[in-house]
Amino acid sequence: MSKRLRISNAEFNVLKVMAEKDIDWTWMILDRTLAVRGIPGFSNVANIVTSLVNNGMVDIVYSEENAKPRYRVSVQGHQFLSKQEAQQSQWLPHLKQTG
């Protein structure tokens, strides 16, 4: 039996934003991006990203050029988002028919 991962809506939103660009995110840039877009989670990014790292959704990227660590969506995080999108697309036709 496979273990089903559960993440909060805030974590899911942060993960989706991070996956939009293939960059190494800092907390500051991610926090600013969330705030500008009005996405819940800004001002709590450090805790959210730490939780995503602990769940294997985000990798920490260390670099000699940067004193602070940066973060990037892991393979597992991309797979999780793909599964969520597939599940959502299965429901959309059904919702359109009943709505």
Biopython code that builds the backbone (N, CA, C, O; Angstrom):
import numpy as np
from Bio.PDB.StructureBuilder import StructureBuilder

atoms = [
    (1, "MET", "N", (0.851, -1.178, 0.000)),
    (1, "MET", "CA", (0.000, 0.000, 0.000)),
    (1, "MET", "C", (0.896, 1.240, 0.000)),
    (1, "MET", "O", (1.824, 1.341, 0.803)),
    (2, "SER", "N", (0.617, 2.176, -0.898)),
    (2, "SER", "CA", (1.450, 3.368, -0.980)),
    (2, "SER", "C", (0.957, 4.422, 0.002)),
    (2, "SER", "O", (-0.240, 4.568, 0.247)),
    (3, "LYS", "N", (1.908, 5.140, 0.547)),
    (3, "LYS", "CA", (1.597, 6.199, 1.499)),
    (3, "LYS", "C", (1.159, 7.439, 0.713)),
    (3, "LYS", "O", (1.854, 7.878, -0.203)),
    (4, "ARG", "N", (0.029, 7.984, 1.072)),
    (4, "ARG", "CA", (-0.504, 9.146, 0.381)),
    (4, "ARG", "C", (-0.030, 10.404, 1.108)),
    (4, "ARG", "O", (-0.286, 10.579, 2.299)),
    (5, "LEU", "N", (0.653, 11.263, 0.384)),
    (5, "LEU", "CA", (1.183, 12.482, 0.965)),
    (5, "LEU", "C", (0.108, 13.547, 1.029)),
    (5, "LEU", "O", (-0.655, 13.730, 0.080)),
    (6, "ARG", "N", (0.049, 14.235, 2.126)),
    (6, "ARG", "CA", (-0.885, 15.348, 2.272)),
    (6, "ARG", "C", (-0.074, 16.605, 2.575)),
    (6, "ARG", "O", (0.772, 16.620, 3.469)),
    (7, "ILE", "N", (-0.349, 17.644, 1.818)),
    (7, "ILE", "CA", (0.267, 18.929, 2.106)),
    (7, "ILE", "C", (-0.859, 19.958, 2.209)),
    (7, "ILE", "O", (-1.948, 19.770, 1.666)),
    (8, "SER", "N", (-0.573, 21.040, 2.913)),
    (8, "SER", "CA", (-1.583, 22.075, 3.109)),
    (8, "SER", "C", (-1.798, 22.865, 1.816)),
    (8, "SER", "O", (-1.001, 22.773, 0.883)),
    (9, "ASN", "N", (-2.872, 23.633, 1.774)),
    (9, "ASN", "CA", (-3.130, 24.484, 0.604)),
    (9, "ASN", "C", (-2.009, 25.491, 0.405)),
    (9, "ASN", "O", (-1.602, 25.751, -0.727)),
    (10, "ALA", "N", (-1.508, 26.059, 1.496)),
    (10, "ALA", "CA", (-0.410, 27.026, 1.397)),
    (10, "ALA", "C", (0.823, 26.355, 0.804)),
    (10, "ALA", "O", (1.487, 26.928, -0.061)),
    (11, "GLU", "N", (1.134, 25.145, 1.264)),
    (11, "GLU", "CA", (2.287, 24.415, 0.726)),
    (11, "GLU", "C", (2.080, 24.102, -0.754)),
    (11, "GLU", "O", (3.004, 24.237, -1.557)),
    (12, "PHE", "N", (0.879, 23.687, -1.109)),
    (12, "PHE", "CA", (0.569, 23.387, -2.510)),
    (12, "PHE", "C", (0.730, 24.633, -3.376)),
    (12, "PHE", "O", (1.306, 24.560, -4.461)),
    (13, "ASN", "N", (0.233, 25.763, -2.912)),
    (13, "ASN", "CA", (0.356, 27.014, -3.666)),
    (13, "ASN", "C", (1.816, 27.420, -3.849)),
    (13, "ASN", "O", (2.214, 27.840, -4.935)),
    (14, "VAL", "N", (2.605, 27.298, -2.797)),
    (14, "VAL", "CA", (4.032, 27.639, -2.879)),
    (14, "VAL", "C", (4.729, 26.692, -3.846)),
    (14, "VAL", "O", (5.543, 27.129, -4.659)),
    (15, "LEU", "N", (4.424, 25.411, -3.770)),
    (15, "LEU", "CA", (5.035, 24.429, -4.666)),
    (15, "LEU", "C", (4.704, 24.742, -6.125)),
    (15, "LEU", "O", (5.573, 24.668, -6.993)),
    (16, "LYS", "N", (3.444, 25.093, -6.389)),
    (16, "LYS", "CA", (3.041, 25.433, -7.765)),
    (16, "LYS", "C", (3.801, 26.657, -8.274)),
    (16, "LYS", "O", (4.266, 26.666, -9.414)),
    (17, "VAL", "N", (3.928, 27.680, -7.447)),
    (17, "VAL", "CA", (4.652, 28.884, -7.849)),
    (17, "VAL", "C", (6.115, 28.547, -8.126)),
    (17, "VAL", "O", (6.678, 29.001, -9.123)),
    (18, "MET", "N", (6.720, 27.770, -7.266)),
    (18, "MET", "CA", (8.124, 27.403, -7.453)),
    (18, "MET", "C", (8.332, 26.601, -8.732)),
    (18, "MET", "O", (9.357, 26.745, -9.398)),
    (19, "ALA", "N", (7.366, 25.759, -9.077)),
    (19, "ALA", "CA", (7.496, 24.890, -10.252)),
    (19, "ALA", "C", (7.318, 25.661, -11.562)),
    (19, "ALA", "O", (7.697, 25.164, -12.623)),
    (20, "GLU", "N", (6.753, 26.851, -11.503)),
    (20, "GLU", "CA", (6.523, 27.634, -12.719)),
    (20, "GLU", "C", (7.822, 28.039, -13.405)),
    (20, "GLU", "O", (7.867, 28.170, -14.628)),
    (21, "LYS", "N", (8.871, 28.237, -12.623)),
    (21, "LYS", "CA", (10.160, 28.673, -13.179)),
    (21, "LYS", "C", (11.248, 27.716, -12.745)),
    (21, "LYS", "O", (11.282, 27.266, -11.600)),
    (22, "ASP", "N", (12.127, 27.414, -13.663)),
    (22, "ASP", "CA", (13.225, 26.501, -13.386)),
    (22, "ASP", "C", (14.399, 27.297, -12.825)),
    (22, "ASP", "O", (15.446, 27.424, -13.459)),
    (23, "ILE", "N", (14.197, 27.830, -11.620)),
    (23, "ILE", "CA", (15.240, 28.611, -10.962)),
    (23, "ILE", "C", (15.428, 28.105, -9.544)),
    (23, "ILE", "O", (14.607, 27.356, -9.014)),
    (24, "ASP", "N", (16.531, 28.532, -8.942)),
    (24, "ASP", "CA", (16.764, 28.246, -7.532)),
    (24, "ASP", "C", (16.218, 29.434, -6.745)),
    (24, "ASP", "O", (16.740, 30.544, -6.846)),
    (25, "TRP", "N", (15.181, 29.200, -5.972)),
    (25, "TRP", "CA", (14.478, 30.250, -5.253)),
    (25, "TRP", "C", (15.142, 30.563, -3.919)),
    (25, "TRP", "O", (15.635, 29.667, -3.234)),
    (26, "THR", "N", (15.150, 31.838, -3.559)),
    (26, "THR", "CA", (15.488, 32.229, -2.190)),
    (26, "THR", "C", (14.167, 32.496, -1.472)),
    (26, "THR", "O", (13.136, 32.706, -2.112)),
    (27, "TRP", "N", (14.204, 32.487, -0.160)),
    (27, "TRP", "CA", (12.987, 32.787, 0.594)),
    (27, "TRP", "C", (12.479, 34.184, 0.255)),
    (27, "TRP", "O", (11.276, 34.399, 0.111)),
    (28, "MET", "N", (13.408, 35.130, 0.129)),
    (28, "MET", "CA", (13.007, 36.515, -0.118)),
    (28, "MET", "C", (12.296, 36.671, -1.468)),
    (28, "MET", "O", (11.255, 37.323, -1.549)),
    (29, "ILE", "N", (12.849, 36.084, -2.508)),
    (29, "ILE", "CA", (12.230, 36.192, -3.840)),
    (29, "ILE", "C", (10.888, 35.466, -3.862)),
    (29, "ILE", "O", (9.920, 35.963, -4.438)),
    (30, "LEU", "N", (10.833, 34.309, -3.244)),
    (30, "LEU", "CA", (9.585, 33.553, -3.202)),
    (30, "LEU", "C", (8.527, 34.313, -2.398)),
    (30, "LEU", "O", (7.366, 34.379, -2.804)),
    (31, "ASP", "N", (8.920, 34.875, -1.279)),
    (31, "ASP", "CA", (7.996, 35.648, -0.450)),
    (31, "ASP", "C", (7.452, 36.848, -1.227)),
    (31, "ASP", "O", (6.253, 37.126, -1.184)),
    (32, "ARG", "N", (8.313, 37.542, -1.922)),
    (32, "ARG", "CA", (7.900, 38.700, -2.724)),
    (32, "ARG", "C", (6.954, 38.278, -3.847)),
    (32, "ARG", "O", (5.959, 38.954, -4.104)),
    (33, "THR", "N", (7.257, 37.172, -4.510)),
    (33, "THR", "CA", (6.411, 36.676, -5.607)),
    (33, "THR", "C", (5.011, 36.348, -5.097)),
    (33, "THR", "O", (4.016, 36.701, -5.729)),
    (34, "LEU", "N", (4.938, 35.675, -3.960)),
    (34, "LEU", "CA", (3.637, 35.332, -3.386)),
    (34, "LEU", "C", (2.861, 36.591, -3.002)),
    (34, "LEU", "O", (1.657, 36.679, -3.244)),
    (35, "ALA", "N", (3.545, 37.554, -2.410)),
    (35, "ALA", "CA", (2.880, 38.789, -1.981)),
    (35, "ALA", "C", (2.329, 39.561, -3.168)),
    (35, "ALA", "O", (1.198, 40.046, -3.129)),
    (36, "VAL", "N", (3.131, 39.678, -4.229)),
    (36, "VAL", "CA", (2.696, 40.420, -5.419)),
    (36, "VAL", "C", (1.481, 39.755, -6.050)),
    (36, "VAL", "O", (0.577, 40.440, -6.528)),
    (37, "ARG", "N", (1.451, 38.443, -6.056)),
    (37, "ARG", "CA", (0.334, 37.707, -6.668)),
    (37, "ARG", "C", (-0.858, 37.541, -5.726)),
    (37, "ARG", "O", (-1.917, 37.069, -6.140)),
    (38, "GLY", "N", (-0.689, 37.923, -4.470)),
    (38, "GLY", "CA", (-1.780, 37.770, -3.506)),
    (38, "GLY", "C", (-2.052, 36.324, -3.139)),
    (38, "GLY", "O", (-3.186, 35.959, -2.827)),
    (39, "ILE", "N", (-1.012, 35.499, -3.175)),
    (39, "ILE", "CA", (-1.149, 34.070, -2.862)),
    (39, "ILE", "C", (-0.861, 33.856, -1.382)),
    (39, "ILE", "O", (0.181, 34.288, -0.889)),
    (40, "PRO", "N", (-1.765, 33.200, -0.671)),
    (40, "PRO", "CA", (-1.522, 32.938, 0.753)),
    (40, "PRO", "C", (-0.218, 32.180, 0.965)),
    (40, "PRO", "O", (0.135, 31.293, 0.188)),
    (41, "GLY", "N", (0.481, 32.541, 2.016)),
    (41, "GLY", "CA", (1.741, 31.881, 2.334)),
    (41, "GLY", "C", (2.868, 32.870, 2.497)),
    (41, "GLY", "O", (3.864, 32.580, 3.160)),
    (42, "PHE", "N", (2.716, 34.065, 1.883)),
    (42, "PHE", "CA", (3.786, 35.033, 2.059)),
    (42, "PHE", "C", (3.870, 35.405, 3.538)),
    (42, "PHE", "O", (2.872, 35.360, 4.258)),
    (43, "SER", "N", (5.031, 35.762, 3.966)),
    (43, "SER", "CA", (5.401, 36.066, 5.357)),
    (43, "SER", "C", (5.546, 34.798, 6.204)),
    (43, "SER", "O", (5.905, 34.879, 7.378)),
    (44, "ASN", "N", (5.272, 33.636, 5.623)),
    (44, "ASN", "CA", (5.464, 32.365, 6.319)),
    (44, "ASN", "C", (6.243, 31.392, 5.434)),
    (44, "ASN", "O", (6.207, 30.179, 5.637)),
    (45, "VAL", "N", (6.937, 31.943, 4.461)),
    (45, "VAL", "CA", (7.617, 31.122, 3.453)),
    (45, "VAL", "C", (8.664, 30.197, 4.064)),
    (45, "VAL", "O", (8.782, 29.044, 3.650)),
    (46, "ALA", "N", (9.417, 30.680, 5.029)),
    (46, "ALA", "CA", (10.473, 29.852, 5.622)),
    (46, "ALA", "C", (9.900, 28.554, 6.188)),
    (46, "ALA", "O", (10.454, 27.479, 5.958)),
    (47, "ASN", "N", (8.813, 28.649, 6.912)),
    (47, "ASN", "CA", (8.194, 27.445, 7.493)),
    (47, "ASN", "C", (7.598, 26.544, 6.415)),
    (47, "ASN", "O", (7.708, 25.320, 6.487)),
    (48, "ILE", "N", (6.974, 27.153, 5.426)),
    (48, "ILE", "CA", (6.345, 26.372, 4.354)),
    (48, "ILE", "C", (7.400, 25.619, 3.545)),
    (48, "ILE", "O", (7.248, 24.427, 3.275)),
    (49, "VAL", "N", (8.466, 26.317, 3.163)),
    (49, "VAL", "CA", (9.521, 25.677, 2.377)),
    (49, "VAL", "C", (10.208, 24.581, 3.198)),
    (49, "VAL", "O", (10.530, 23.519, 2.667)),
    (50, "THR", "N", (10.429, 24.833, 4.475)),
    (50, "THR", "CA", (11.038, 23.813, 5.334)),
    (50, "THR", "C", (10.165, 22.563, 5.377)),
    (50, "THR", "O", (10.679, 21.445, 5.322)),
    (51, "SER", "N", (8.865, 22.741, 5.473)),
    (51, "SER", "CA", (7.951, 21.598, 5.466)),
    (51, "SER", "C", (8.013, 20.855, 4.137)),
    (51, "SER", "O", (8.008, 19.625, 4.111)),
    (52, "LEU", "N", (8.071, 21.605, 3.023)),
    (52, "LEU", "CA", (8.176, 20.975, 1.703)),
    (52, "LEU", "C", (9.491, 20.216, 1.558)),
    (52, "LEU", "O", (9.522, 19.145, 0.951)),
    (53, "VAL", "N", (10.573, 20.755, 2.104)),
    (53, "VAL", "CA", (11.866, 20.054, 2.089)),
    (53, "VAL", "C", (11.745, 18.762, 2.890)),
    (53, "VAL", "O", (12.200, 17.707, 2.446)),
    (54, "ASN", "N", (11.132, 18.845, 4.070)),
    (54, "ASN", "CA", (10.983, 17.660, 4.932)),
    (54, "ASN", "C", (10.122, 16.581, 4.283)),
    (54, "ASN", "O", (10.292, 15.395, 4.567)),
    (55, "ASN", "N", (9.197, 16.988, 3.412)),
    (55, "ASN", "CA", (8.336, 16.033, 2.700)),
    (55, "ASN", "C", (8.925, 15.578, 1.367)),
    (55, "ASN", "O", (8.300, 14.800, 0.646)),
    (56, "GLY", "N", (10.115, 16.054, 1.038)),
    (56, "GLY", "CA", (10.778, 15.633, -0.199)),
    (56, "GLY", "C", (10.284, 16.342, -1.451)),
    (56, "GLY", "O", (10.644, 15.951, -2.561)),
    (57, "MET", "N", (9.468, 17.376, -1.294)),
    (57, "MET", "CA", (8.909, 18.100, -2.443)),
    (57, "MET", "C", (9.866, 19.147, -2.998)),
    (57, "MET", "O", (9.776, 19.530, -4.164)),
    (58, "VAL", "N", (10.781, 19.603, -2.152)),
    (58, "VAL", "CA", (11.713, 20.667, -2.525)),
    (58, "VAL", "C", (13.112, 20.241, -2.097)),
    (58, "VAL", "O", (13.297, 19.661, -1.027)),
    (59, "ASP", "N", (14.093, 20.536, -2.948)),
    (59, "ASP", "CA", (15.498, 20.269, -2.641)),
    (59, "ASP", "C", (16.191, 21.563, -2.232)),
    (59, "ASP", "O", (15.862, 22.641, -2.726)),
    (60, "ILE", "N", (17.154, 21.442, -1.324)),
    (60, "ILE", "CA", (18.005, 22.578, -0.970)),
    (60, "ILE", "C", (19.188, 22.565, -1.916)),
    (60, "ILE", "O", (19.826, 21.531, -2.116)),
    (61, "VAL", "N", (19.480, 23.727, -2.501)),
    (61, "VAL", "CA", (20.590, 23.842, -3.444)),
    (61, "VAL", "C", (21.642, 24.754, -2.819)),
    (61, "VAL", "O", (21.393, 25.933, -2.566)),
    (62, "TYR", "N", (22.812, 24.189, -2.579)),
    (62, "TYR", "CA", (23.906, 24.974, -2.027)),
    (62, "TYR", "C", (24.849, 25.347, -3.152)),
    (62, "TYR", "O", (25.061, 24.572, -4.085)),
    (63, "SER", "N", (25.415, 26.541, -3.056)),
    (63, "SER", "CA", (26.336, 27.006, -4.079)),
    (63, "SER", "C", (27.442, 27.814, -3.415)),
    (63, "SER", "O", (27.215, 28.486, -2.410)),
    (64, "GLU", "N", (28.626, 27.742, -3.979)),
    (64, "GLU", "CA", (29.739, 28.514, -3.431)),
    (64, "GLU", "C", (29.537, 30.010, -3.657)),
    (64, "GLU", "O", (30.046, 30.828, -2.891)),
    (65, "GLU", "N", (28.801, 30.369, -4.703)),
    (65, "GLU", "CA", (28.580, 31.775, -5.010)),
    (65, "GLU", "C", (27.582, 32.427, -4.056)),
    (65, "GLU", "O", (27.623, 33.639, -3.844)),
    (66, "ASN", "N", (26.693, 31.631, -3.485)),
    (66, "ASN", "CA", (25.642, 32.170, -2.636)),
    (66, "ASN", "C", (25.828, 31.707, -1.204)),
    (66, "ASN", "O", (25.964, 30.513, -0.937)),
    (67, "ALA", "N", (25.831, 32.656, -0.292)),
    (67, "ALA", "CA", (26.001, 32.312, 1.117)),
    (67, "ALA", "C", (24.767, 31.608, 1.664)),
    (67, "ALA", "O", (24.876, 30.722, 2.512)),
    (68, "LYS", "N", (23.592, 32.002, 1.178)),
    (68, "LYS", "CA", (22.354, 31.419, 1.673)),
    (68, "LYS", "C", (21.894, 30.298, 0.745)),
    (68, "LYS", "O", (22.099, 30.360, -0.467)),
    (69, "PRO", "N", (21.271, 29.273, 1.326)),
    (69, "PRO", "CA", (20.769, 28.186, 0.478)),
    (69, "PRO", "C", (19.627, 28.664, -0.398)),
    (69, "PRO", "O", (18.930, 29.625, -0.072)),
    (70, "ARG", "N", (19.453, 27.985, -1.502)),
    (70, "ARG", "CA", (18.349, 28.248, -2.412)),
    (70, "ARG", "C", (17.540, 26.964, -2.523)),
    (70, "ARG", "O", (17.980, 25.895, -2.100)),
    (71, "TYR", "N", (16.365, 27.087, -3.093)),
    (71, "TYR", "CA", (15.434, 25.965, -3.108)),
    (71, "TYR", "C", (14.875, 25.750, -4.500)),
    (71, "TYR", "O", (14.655, 26.698, -5.254)),
    (72, "ARG", "N", (14.646, 24.481, -4.830)),
    (72, "ARG", "CA", (14.112, 24.124, -6.138)),
    (72, "ARG", "C", (13.186, 22.929, -5.965)),
    (72, "ARG", "O", (13.405, 22.081, -5.100)),
    (73, "VAL", "N", (12.152, 22.871, -6.795)),
    (73, "VAL", "CA", (11.209, 21.756, -6.721)),
    (73, "VAL", "C", (11.951, 20.467, -7.092)),
    (73, "VAL", "O", (12.661, 20.414, -8.095)),
    (74, "SER", "N", (11.776, 19.443, -6.274)),
    (74, "SER", "CA", (12.438, 18.161, -6.511)),
    (74, "SER", "C", (11.679, 17.360, -7.562)),
    (74, "SER", "O", (10.586, 17.741, -7.982)),
    (75, "VAL", "N", (12.262, 16.263, -7.975)),
    (75, "VAL", "CA", (11.594, 15.346, -8.905)),
    (75, "VAL", "C", (10.279, 14.877, -8.288)),
    (75, "VAL", "O", (9.252, 14.834, -8.966)),
    (76, "GLN", "N", (10.310, 14.530, -7.016)),
    (76, "GLN", "CA", (9.103, 14.086, -6.319)),
    (76, "GLN", "C", (8.043, 15.196, -6.310)),
    (76, "GLN", "O", (6.854, 14.921, -6.467)),
    (77, "GLY", "N", (8.476, 16.445, -6.127)),
    (77, "GLY", "CA", (7.544, 17.570, -6.140)),
    (77, "GLY", "C", (6.886, 17.748, -7.492)),
    (77, "GLY", "O", (5.683, 17.997, -7.572)),
    (78, "HIS", "N", (7.673, 17.621, -8.567)),
    (78, "HIS", "CA", (7.108, 17.719, -9.922)),
    (78, "HIS", "C", (6.133, 16.572, -10.189)),
    (78, "HIS", "O", (5.084, 16.775, -10.800)),
    (79, "GLN", "N", (6.481, 15.371, -9.732)),
    (79, "GLN", "CA", (5.590, 14.223, -9.911)),
    (79, "GLN", "C", (4.284, 14.435, -9.156)),
    (79, "GLN", "O", (3.210, 14.120, -9.669)),
    (80, "PHE", "N", (4.372, 14.965, -7.949)),
    (80, "PHE", "CA", (3.189, 15.244, -7.151)),
    (80, "PHE", "C", (2.270, 16.233, -7.869)),
    (80, "PHE", "O", (1.060, 16.022, -7.948)),
    (81, "LEU", "N", (2.855, 17.314, -8.391)),
    (81, "LEU", "CA", (2.057, 18.315, -9.104)),
    (81, "LEU", "C", (1.416, 17.722, -10.361)),
    (81, "LEU", "O", (0.268, 18.031, -10.678)),
    (82, "SER", "N", (2.152, 16.880, -11.068)),
    (82, "SER", "CA", (1.610, 16.242, -12.272)),
    (82, "SER", "C", (0.412, 15.365, -11.926)),
    (82, "SER", "O", (-0.590, 15.367, -12.641)),
    (83, "LYS", "N", (0.514, 14.619, -10.833)),
    (83, "LYS", "CA", (-0.604, 13.766, -10.403)),
    (83, "LYS", "C", (-1.809, 14.618, -10.029)),
    (83, "LYS", "O", (-2.944, 14.266, -10.350)),
    (84, "GLN", "N", (-1.566, 15.734, -9.354)),
    (84, "GLN", "CA", (-2.667, 16.611, -8.963)),
    (84, "GLN", "C", (-3.364, 17.187, -10.189)),
    (84, "GLN", "O", (-4.593, 17.257, -10.235)),
    (85, "GLU", "N", (-2.585, 17.597, -11.177)),
    (85, "GLU", "CA", (-3.160, 18.142, -12.412)),
    (85, "GLU", "C", (-3.962, 17.076, -13.154)),
    (85, "GLU", "O", (-5.028, 17.367, -13.697)),
    (86, "ALA", "N", (-3.453, 15.838, -13.178)),
    (86, "ALA", "CA", (-4.155, 14.746, -13.858)),
    (86, "ALA", "C", (-5.485, 14.450, -13.159)),
    (86, "ALA", "O", (-6.507, 14.244, -13.813)),
    (87, "GLN", "N", (-5.458, 14.430, -11.838)),
    (87, "GLN", "CA", (-6.691, 14.190, -11.089)),
    (87, "GLN", "C", (-7.691, 15.319, -11.310)),
    (87, "GLN", "O", (-8.889, 15.077, -11.455)),
    (88, "GLN", "N", (-7.198, 16.540, -11.333)),
    (88, "GLN", "CA", (-8.072, 17.689, -11.538)),
    (88, "GLN", "C", (-8.694, 17.654, -12.931)),
    (88, "GLN", "O", (-9.877, 17.958, -13.085)),
    (89, "SER", "N", (-7.914, 17.288, -13.941)),
    (89, "SER", "CA", (-8.439, 17.258, -15.303)),
    (89, "SER", "C", (-9.475, 16.143, -15.479)),
    (89, "SER", "O", (-10.353, 16.253, -16.335)),
    (90, "GLN", "N", (-9.385, 15.072, -14.681)),
    (90, "GLN", "CA", (-10.394, 14.014, -14.728)),
    (90, "GLN", "C", (-11.733, 14.520, -14.192)),
    (90, "GLN", "O", (-12.786, 14.095, -14.666)),
    (91, "TRP", "N", (-11.705, 15.412, -13.221)),
    (91, "TRP", "CA", (-12.928, 15.925, -12.611)),
    (91, "TRP", "C", (-13.555, 17.060, -13.400)),
    (91, "TRP", "O", (-14.768, 17.255, -13.330)),
    (92, "LEU", "N", (-12.756, 17.819, -14.152)),
    (92, "LEU", "CA", (-13.292, 18.988, -14.852)),
    (92, "LEU", "C", (-14.438, 18.656, -15.807)),
    (92, "LEU", "O", (-15.462, 19.338, -15.761)),
    (93, "PRO", "N", (-14.321, 17.643, -16.669)),
    (93, "PRO", "CA", (-15.455, 17.335, -17.549)),
    (93, "PRO", "C", (-16.708, 16.967, -16.764)),
    (93, "PRO", "O", (-17.816, 17.350, -17.139)),
    (94, "HIS", "N", (-16.532, 16.225, -15.675)),
    (94, "HIS", "CA", (-17.668, 15.829, -14.842)),
    (94, "HIS", "C", (-18.324, 17.060, -14.213)),
    (94, "HIS", "O", (-19.550, 17.161, -14.181)),
    (95, "LEU", "N", (-17.518, 17.984, -13.719)),
    (95, "LEU", "CA", (-18.067, 19.184, -13.098)),
    (95, "LEU", "C", (-18.797, 20.058, -14.106)),
    (95, "LEU", "O", (-19.820, 20.659, -13.778)),
    (96, "LYS", "N", (-18.285, 20.135, -15.323)),
    (96, "LYS", "CA", (-18.927, 20.937, -16.364)),
    (96, "LYS", "C", (-20.288, 20.352, -16.735)),
    (96, "LYS", "O", (-21.232, 21.089, -17.017)),
    (97, "GLN", "N", (-20.381, 19.010, -16.732)),
    (97, "GLN", "CA", (-21.641, 18.359, -17.096)),
    (97, "GLN", "C", (-22.698, 18.542, -16.019)),
    (97, "GLN", "O", (-23.880, 18.709, -16.321)),
    (98, "THR", "N", (-22.264, 18.511, -14.749)),
    (98, "THR", "CA", (-23.234, 18.614, -13.661)),
    (98, "THR", "C", (-23.487, 20.048, -13.251)),
    (98, "THR", "O", (-24.490, 20.337, -12.598)),
    (99, "GLY", "N", (-22.588, 20.958, -13.628)),
    (99, "GLY", "CA", (-22.709, 22.352, -13.174)),
    (99, "GLY", "C", (-23.451, 23.105, -14.135)),
    (99, "GLY", "O", (-23.669, 24.302, -13.947)),
]
sb = StructureBuilder()
sb.init_structure("model")
sb.init_model(0)
sb.init_chain("A")
sb.init_seg("    ")
for serial, (resi, resn, name, xyz) in enumerate(atoms, 1):
    if name == "N":
        sb.init_residue(resn, " ", resi, " ")
    sb.init_atom(name, np.array(xyz, "f"), 0.0, 1.0, " ", f" {name:<3s}", serial, name[0])
structure = sb.get_structure()
